[in-house]
Amino acid sequence: MSYQALYRKYRPSTLADVMGQDIVTKILKNAVQNNKVCHAYMFSGPRGIGKTTIAKLLAKAVNCLDPHDGDACEKCENCISINSGFNSDIIEIDAASNNGVDEIREIKSKINLVPNQLKYKVYIIDEVHMLSIGAFNALLKTLEEPPEHIIFILATTDLHKVPSTIVSRCQCFEFHRIQNKDIVKRLEFICQKENITVDKKVLEKIAQLSDGGLRDAIGMLDKLNAYSNSNISLEDFEKVNGIVSYDEQKQFLNDVYHKNIINVLQFLDDIYDKGKDLIIFTQNLIELCKEMCVTYYVEKKCDYPIQFLLDFSSNVSNLVRNTSFSFNTKTLLEIMILSFINSHSTDSTENIDESTKILTSTDKKLEKKTEKESTSINKDDKIISQEINSEKNLTLDDSKFIIENKQIVNNCFARADKNEKKVFESKWNQLNDYALDSEYGATACYISDGKICAVGTGEIIISFDYESMVNRGIHLINKMEQLLEKIYNKHYDIALLTNDEWKQAREEFISNKNNNIKYEYIPVQKVHAGYIDKKKDVSNNTVTSEAIELFGADMITIN
């Protein structure tokens, strides 16, 4: 057989050629260069990202007669011998098929024999998690104190299945999925070498579908090349991989939104009959909803209401999790779509322009509410007054909220902690994980629009550009605290300010600090914990409550 698969043909020959594992390769090259090679390594991570490849390259580098910058020279007799694949001092073992005690005992019986040609005898055990308990126990002592001429390199895709007694005896490296841009770069290099004509959009689709596995991506390119004879189109990619086109996905989503049930069911029948992969289709639908949500929040443009996208993507996500238990993915998908259409109350004639008008109208109405509050600190460093001047449209509950908000600001200044703020900011991006969550999606998106101003040991001040945004947060304050507690495993009292209010409060804090006036912590009597807007409490309907969270209680009328 003269033809060689592309993933084998273009396997890296040196550590410097490896894509996407820069930290791992740098450490290993420094170890070889400084003669600090360990007796045992553990490589863990998803499939197809270079674990076995780097193991072989490390085996070659440590035995190279003339290494350069910790990498093999590729010219000495040892490198040539290893590249030939017939060097008896490099032993590869597949633990999936050699997982018994006898195989490990055979290794132990030969381990004291010196290498035939090389400096080190290297044992590479792939999928080491497949070894039996007895085999692991037989390996323990050998792995802890091997002869000086022995190096063990263990590779696994399931590190949690490897006993901790084995892991603790190795220097461990966690391999990460390769970034899509690195995969595309490598695919472009291969296409250039193989004279393959392909659009970059196809390579990006391959990288996305491969889920960070370079070997899978190259294998996919190889299959496409065989199908299209070195002239690969986007249509070829979709046909070979059973993928529904982007335009068809958008049309399907549009039919769901407008409740065109006949079109939806007919479309599912068509793609099923054509052999399209329904799992990939559902995953693409989630990606499409995410892209539209991002476009909405970044560019303020979208073809559908944001809540429809969040709800639909959440339902599809639940479907993907349940498909492994279903005898028929198509039937499960049809039932999910019909259930969603039946339960979702979005008016098919509504569009995002109307939603934008409502939001704009809400903002203008809420901006009419002005809260004026003055707080002074007496000579005994205590708050002596918290007076509120409110207009006639400010409710009693709103007034209590303003008092509580000011107390939290005071407490945050009293217990401000820079280290606490650094820890808080380090996990702030985890809000993105809840953007598509059915319960916390709207809340996460709202908080993301704010800015962390100050963090105390149990308080946080978040500021927004507009007063209308702060007023809208009154209806989300409970869920905000619940969401932050999920992320940080700690309860924080939240104070909401406009950017101008924060600037004023900060200047006042600095002035008081310069005058040796200290802020004293005063426990907050939670008002908003039981705060229920009367207009919000008229129905237990989920859609009603979510609509109020999005547009404000003043804009919602329930008949």
C-alpha positions in Angstrom: 0.0 0.0 0.0 1.7 3.1 -1.3 -0.8 5.7 0.0 -0.3 7.1 3.5 -3.0 8.8 5.5 -2.5 12.5 5.8 -2.5 12.5 9.6 0.4 10.0 9.5 2.2 11.7 6.7 2.2 15.1 8.4 2.8 13.9 12.0 5.3 16.3 13.6 8.9 15.1 13.5 10.2 17.4 16.2 8.8 19.0 19.3 9.0 22.4 17.6 6.6 21.2 14.9 3.8 20.4 17.4 0.8 22.7 17.2 -1.2 24.0 20.1 0.7 22.5 23.0 3.4 25.2 23.4 3.6 25.0 27.2 4.1 21.3 27.3 6.7 21.3 24.5 8.6 24.2 26.1 8.9 22.3 29.4 10.0 19.1 27.8 12.6 20.9 25.6 14.0 22.7 28.6 14.1 19.4 30.5 16.1 17.7 27.7 18.4 20.7 27.3 19.2 21.0 31.0 19.4 17.2 31.5 16.4 17.2 33.9 14.4 14.5 32.3 12.0 12.6 34.8 11.7 8.9 35.0 8.0 8.9 34.5 5.5 11.2 32.7 1.7 11.2 32.5 0.1 12.8 29.4 -3.6 13.4 29.7 -6.2 15.0 27.5 -8.8 14.5 24.8 -8.1 12.3 21.7 -6.2 13.5 18.7 -4.3 16.4 20.3 -0.7 15.0 20.3 -0.2 12.9 23.4 1.3 9.9 21.7 3.1 12.0 19.2 4.9 14.1 21.8 5.7 10.9 23.7 7.5 9.6 20.7 9.3 12.9 20.1 10.4 13.1 23.7 11.8 9.5 23.4 13.7 10.6 20.4 14.9 13.9 21.9 16.3 12.2 25.1 18.3 9.7 22.9 19.5 12.2 20.3 23.3 12.3 20.1 23.3 16.0 19.1 20.2 17.7 20.4 19.5 21.4 19.5 17.6 23.5 22.0 16.2 20.4 23.6 15.0 19.0 20.3 16.2 16.0 18.2 18.6 16.8 15.4 17.0 14.3 13.0 20.5 13.5 11.5 22.3 11.3 14.0 22.1 7.5 13.8 19.9 7.3 16.9 17.3 9.7 15.3 17.4 7.8 12.0 17.0 4.5 13.8 14.0 5.7 15.8 12.4 7.3 12.8 12.6 4.0 11.0 10.2 2.5 13.6 12.3 -0.6 14.3 14.4 0.5 17.2 13.9 -2.1 20.0 14.7 0.4 22.8 11.4 2.3 22.1 8.6 0.1 23.3 5.0 1.1 22.6 2.2 -0.7 24.5 -1.5 -0.4 23.9 -3.0 -0.8 27.3 -6.5 -1.4 25.8 -5.4 -4.8 24.4 -2.5 -5.5 26.9 -4.1 -4.7 30.2 -3.4 -7.7 32.3 -1.0 -8.5 35.1 1.1 -10.8 32.9 2.0 -8.0 30.5 3.2 -5.8 33.3 5.2 -8.6 34.8 6.9 -9.1 31.5 7.9 -5.5 31.5 9.3 -5.9 35.0 11.3 -8.9 34.0 13.0 -7.1 31.2 13.4 -3.7 32.7 16.8 -4.3 34.2 18.3 -5.1 30.7 20.3 -2.2 29.4 19.3 -0.6 26.1 20.7 -2.2 22.9 21.6 1.0 21.1 20.2 4.1 22.8 20.9 5.9 26.1 17.4 5.3 27.4 14.9 2.5 27.0 11.5 4.3 26.8 8.2 2.6 27.5 5.2 4.4 26.0 1.9 3.0 27.4 -1.1 4.4 25.6 -4.6 4.5 27.1 -3.1 3.5 30.4 -6.4 3.9 32.2 -7.4 0.6 30.6 -5.0 -1.4 32.8 -6.6 -3.7 35.3 -6.3 -3.0 39.1 -3.8 -5.9 39.3 -1.8 -4.5 36.5 -1.6 -1.1 38.2 -0.5 -2.7 41.4 2.2 -4.6 39.6 3.4 -1.4 38.0 3.6 0.7 41.2 7.0 -0.2 42.5 8.6 -0.3 39.1 7.2 3.1 38.3 8.5 4.6 41.5 12.0 3.4 41.3 12.9 2.3 37.8 16.6 1.8 36.7 18.4 5.0 35.5 18.2 3.9 31.9 14.4 3.6 31.9 11.7 6.3 31.1 8.0 5.6 31.3 5.6 7.8 29.4 1.9 7.1 30.1 -0.9 8.5 28.0 -4.6 8.6 28.8 -7.9 10.2 27.7 -9.5 9.5 31.1 -7.1 10.6 33.9 -9.7 10.2 36.6 -9.7 6.4 35.9 -6.0 6.2 36.7 -5.3 5.4 40.4 -3.9 8.4 42.4 -1.0 6.2 43.5 0.1 6.0 39.8 -0.5 9.6 39.1 1.5 10.8 42.1 4.6 8.9 40.8 4.6 10.8 37.5 5.2 14.3 36.3 1.8 15.1 34.8 1.0 17.2 31.8 -2.6 18.2 30.9 -3.0 18.6 27.2 -5.7 21.0 26.0 -7.8 21.0 22.9 -6.1 22.8 20.0 -7.5 26.2 19.1 -9.4 26.4 15.9 -7.0 29.0 14.4 -4.1 26.6 15.0 -6.0 23.8 13.3 -6.8 26.0 10.3 -3.2 27.0 10.1 -2.1 23.4 10.0 -4.7 22.4 7.5 -3.7 25.3 5.2 -0.1 24.0 5.3 -1.2 20.5 4.4 -3.4 21.8 1.6 -0.5 23.8 0.2 1.8 20.8 0.2 -0.8 18.4 -1.3 -2.1 21.0 -3.9 -5.6 20.8 -2.5 -7.9 23.7 -3.4 -10.2 24.6 -0.6 -12.0 27.6 0.7 -10.9 28.9 4.2 -14.5 28.8 5.3 -14.4 25.0 4.8 -11.3 24.7 6.9 -12.9 26.7 9.7 -15.9 24.4 9.6 -13.6 21.4 9.8 -11.8 22.9 12.8 -15.2 23.6 14.5 -16.5 20.1 13.9 -13.3 18.4 15.1 -13.7 19.9 18.6 -10.1 20.7 19.1 -8.7 17.4 17.8 -6.1 18.0 15.1 -5.9 14.3 14.1 -9.7 14.3 13.5 -9.5 17.5 11.5 -6.7 16.1 9.2 -8.6 12.9 8.8 -11.7 14.8 7.8 -9.7 16.8 5.2 -8.3 13.5 3.9 -11.8 12.1 3.4 -13.0 15.3 1.7 -10.0 15.2 -0.6 -10.8 11.7 -1.7 -14.5 12.7 -2.3 -13.8 15.9 -4.3 -10.5 15.2 -6.1 -8.5 18.1 -4.6 -11.2 20.7 -5.1 -13.2 20.9 -1.9 -16.3 23.1 -1.7 -18.6 24.0 1.2 -21.3 21.8 -0.3 -18.9 18.9 -0.4 -18.2 19.4 3.3 -21.9 19.4 4.2 -22.7 16.3 2.1 -19.8 14.2 3.4 -20.4 15.1 7.0 -24.2 15.0 7.0 -24.5 18.7 7.9 -27.5 20.9 7.3 -26.5 24.2 5.6 -26.5 27.5 7.5 -29.4 28.9 5.4 -31.5 25.8 6.1 -30.8 26.1 9.8 -32.0 29.7 9.8 -35.1 28.8 7.8 -35.9 26.0 10.3 -35.5 28.4 13.2 -37.8 30.8 11.5 -40.4 28.1 11.0 -40.3 27.2 14.7 -40.6 30.9 15.6 -43.6 31.4 13.4 -45.1 28.0 14.5 -45.2 26.5 11.0 -45.5 23.0 12.3 -46.0 21.4 8.9 -42.8 22.9 7.5 -40.9 21.9 10.6 -41.9 18.3 10.5 -41.4 18.1 6.7 -37.9 19.5 7.1 -37.0 17.0 9.7 -38.3 14.2 7.5 -36.2 15.5 4.6 -32.9 15.7 6.4 -33.5 12.4 8.1 -34.2 10.7 4.7 -31.0 12.3 3.3 -29.0 10.8 6.1 -28.1 14.0 7.9 -26.7 13.8 11.4 -29.4 15.0 13.7 -27.0 15.3 16.7 -24.8 17.7 14.7 -27.9 19.5 13.5 -29.1 20.2 17.1 -25.6 21.3 18.1 -25.5 23.7 15.1 -28.9 25.1 16.2 -27.5 25.9 19.6 -24.5 27.6 18.0 -26.8 29.6 15.7 -28.9 30.8 18.7 -25.7 31.7 20.5 -24.4 33.8 17.6 -27.8 35.6 17.3 -27.7 36.3 21.1 -24.2 37.7 20.8 -25.2 39.8 17.8 -28.2 41.2 19.8 -26.2 42.3 22.8 -23.2 43.6 20.8 -24.9 45.2 17.8 -28.4 45.5 19.2 -29.8 43.7 16.1 -31.6 40.4 15.9 -34.3 38.7 13.9 -36.0 37.3 16.9 -36.8 38.3 20.5 -33.9 37.4 22.8 -36.0 35.3 25.1 -37.2 33.1 22.3 -33.6 32.3 21.4 -32.6 31.6 25.0 -35.6 29.3 25.6 -35.2 27.4 22.4 -31.5 26.8 22.8 -32.1 25.7 26.4 -34.6 23.1 25.2 -32.3 21.9 22.4 -29.5 21.6 25.0 -31.6 19.4 27.1 -32.4 17.3 24.1 -28.7 16.7 23.3 -28.2 15.5 26.8 -31.1 13.0 26.5 -30.3 11.6 23.1 -28.1 8.9 24.5 -31.2 7.4 26.2 -33.5 7.7 23.2 -34.2 4.9 20.7 -35.0 7.4 18.0 -33.3 10.8 18.0 -35.7 12.1 15.3 -38.8 11.2 17.3 -37.3 12.9 20.4 -36.5 16.0 18.4 -40.0 16.2 16.9 -41.6 15.9 20.3 -39.3 18.5 21.8 -40.1 21.0 18.9 -43.9 20.4 19.2 -43.8 20.8 23.0 -41.8 24.0 22.7 -44.1 25.5 20.1 -47.2 24.5 22.2 -45.8 26.0 25.5 -44.0 29.0 24.1 -46.2 32.1 24.2 -44.2 34.3 21.7 -46.6 35.9 19.3 -45.6 34.9 15.8 -46.2 38.4 14.5 -43.8 40.0 17.0 -40.3 41.0 15.9 -37.2 42.4 17.5 -38.0 45.9 16.3 -41.1 45.9 18.5 -39.1 44.6 21.4 -36.6 47.4 20.9 -39.5 49.9 20.9 -40.8 48.5 24.2 -37.3 48.6 25.8 -36.8 52.2 24.6 -40.2 53.2 26.0 -39.5 51.5 29.3 -36.1 53.2 29.6 -37.7 56.6 29.0 -40.4 55.9 31.6 -38.0 54.6 34.2 -35.7 57.6 33.7 -38.4 59.8 35.0 -37.9 58.2 38.4 -35.2 60.1 40.3 -33.9 59.1 43.7 -32.1 61.6 45.8 -30.5 60.5 49.0 -28.0 62.1 51.2 -25.9 60.3 53.8 -23.5 61.9 56.1 -21.1 60.5 58.6 -20.9 62.1 62.0 -17.9 62.7 64.2 -18.4 59.2 65.8 -17.9 57.7 62.3 -21.5 56.6 62.1 -24.3 57.2 59.6 -26.7 59.6 61.2 -29.2 60.1 58.4 -30.5 58.4 55.3 -33.1 60.7 53.9 -34.8 60.0 50.6 -36.5 62.6 48.5 -38.6 60.8 46.0 -41.2 61.8 43.4 -44.8 60.7 43.5 -44.2 57.7 41.2 -41.7 56.1 43.6 -43.3 53.3 45.6 -42.7 52.6 49.2 -40.8 49.4 48.3 -38.6 51.4 45.9 -37.7 53.7 48.8 -36.8 50.8 51.0 -34.6 49.5 48.3 -32.8 52.8 48.0 -32.1 52.7 51.7 -30.8 49.2 51.5 -28.7 50.0 48.4 -27.0 52.9 50.3 -26.3 50.6 53.3 -24.6 48.1 51.1 -22.4 50.8 49.6 -21.5 51.9 53.0 -20.6 48.3 54.1 -18.6 47.7 51.0 -16.5 50.8 51.7 -16.1 49.6 55.3 -14.9 46.1 54.3 -13.3 46.8 50.9 -10.7 44.2 50.1 -8.4 44.4 47.0 -7.6 40.7 47.1 -11.3 39.9 47.3 -11.9 42.0 44.2 -9.1 40.2 42.3 -10.7 36.8 43.2 -14.1 38.1 42.2 -12.8 39.5 38.8 -11.1 36.2 38.0 -14.4 34.4 37.9 -16.4 37.2 36.3 -16.3 35.6 32.8 -18.2 32.6 34.2 -21.3 34.7 33.7 -21.1 33.8 30.0 -21.7 30.1 30.9 -25.2 31.1 32.0 -26.1 33.3 29.0 -28.2 30.6 27.5 -29.6 29.2 30.8 -33.3 29.1 30.9 -33.5 30.3 34.5 -30.6 32.7 34.8 -30.0 33.8 31.1 -31.6 37.2 31.3 -30.0 37.9 34.7 -26.5 36.9 33.5 -26.8 39.1 30.4 -27.9 42.0 32.6 -25.0 41.7 35.1 -22.5 41.4 32.2 -23.5 44.9 31.1 -22.3 46.3 34.5 -18.9 47.1 35.8 -17.3 45.8 39.1 -16.5 48.9 41.1 -15.7 47.7 44.6 -15.9 44.4 46.5 -16.0 43.8 50.2 -15.9 40.6 52.2 -19.6 40.2 51.6 -20.7 43.1 49.4 -20.2 44.2 45.8 -21.0 47.5 44.0 -21.9 47.2 40.3 -22.3 50.3 38.1 -24.2 50.9 34.9 -24.2 53.6 32.2 -27.8 54.6 32.6 -30.2 55.1 35.5 -32.8 53.1 33.6 -30.5 50.1 33.8 -30.1 50.5 37.5 -33.9 50.7 38.0 -34.4 47.6 35.9 -32.1 45.8 38.2 -34.5 46.2 41.1 -36.6 43.4 39.6 -33.6 41.1 39.1 -31.8 41.7 42.4 -32.8 38.4 44.0 -31.7 36.3 41.0 -28.5 38.3 40.7 -27.5 37.3 44.2 -28.5 33.7 43.6 -26.5 33.6 40.4 -23.4 35.1 42.0 -23.7 32.6 44.9 -23.7 29.8 42.3 -20.5 31.1 40.7 -18.6 32.2 43.8 -20.0 29.7 46.4 -20.5 32.8 48.6 -23.3 35.3 49.2 -22.8 38.9 48.2 -25.1 41.8 48.9 -25.4 43.8 45.7 -25.6 47.5 45.4 -26.5 49.1 42.0 -25.3 52.6 41.0 -25.0 54.6 37.8 -21.4 55.4 36.7 -21.9 59.0 37.9 -23.2 57.9 41.3 -20.2 55.6 41.7 -17.8 58.4 40.8 -19.5 60.7 43.4 -19.5 57.9 46.1 -15.8 57.1 45.4 -14.8 60.8 45.7 -16.7 61.0 49.0 -15.0 57.9 50.2 -11.5 59.2 49.4 -12.3 62.5 51.0 -13.5 60.9 54.2 -10.4 58.6 54.2 -8.1 61.6 53.9 -9.9 63.2 56.8 -9.6 60.0 58.9 -13.3 59.4 58.8 -13.9 55.7 58.8 -16.9 53.7 57.5 -18.5 51.3 60.0 -20.1 48.1 59.0 -23.8 48.0 59.8 -25.8 44.8 59.1 -28.4 45.2 56.4 -32.0 44.4 57.1 -32.9 42.7 53.8 -35.8 44.5 52.2 -35.5 43.2 48.6 -35.4 39.6 49.8 -39.1 39.8 50.2 -39.7 42.5 47.6 -42.5 41.6 45.3 -43.8 44.0 42.8 -47.6 43.9 42.9 -47.8 43.8 39.2 -45.3 41.0 39.1 -47.2 38.8 41.5 -50.4 38.6 39.5 -49.5 35.3 37.9 -47.2 32.3 38.5 -46.8 31.9 34.7 -43.1 31.5 33.8 -43.4 33.5 30.6 -45.0 36.4 32.5 -42.3 36.5 35.1 -39.6 36.4 32.4 -41.3 39.2 30.5 -41.3 41.4 33.6 -37.7 40.7 34.2 -36.9 41.8 30.6 -39.2 44.8 30.2 -40.1 45.9 33.7 -43.4 45.5 35.6 -44.7 48.9 34.4 -44.8 47.7 30.8 -46.6 44.4 31.4 -50.4 44.2 31.5 -52.1 40.9 32.4 -55.8 40.4 31.6 
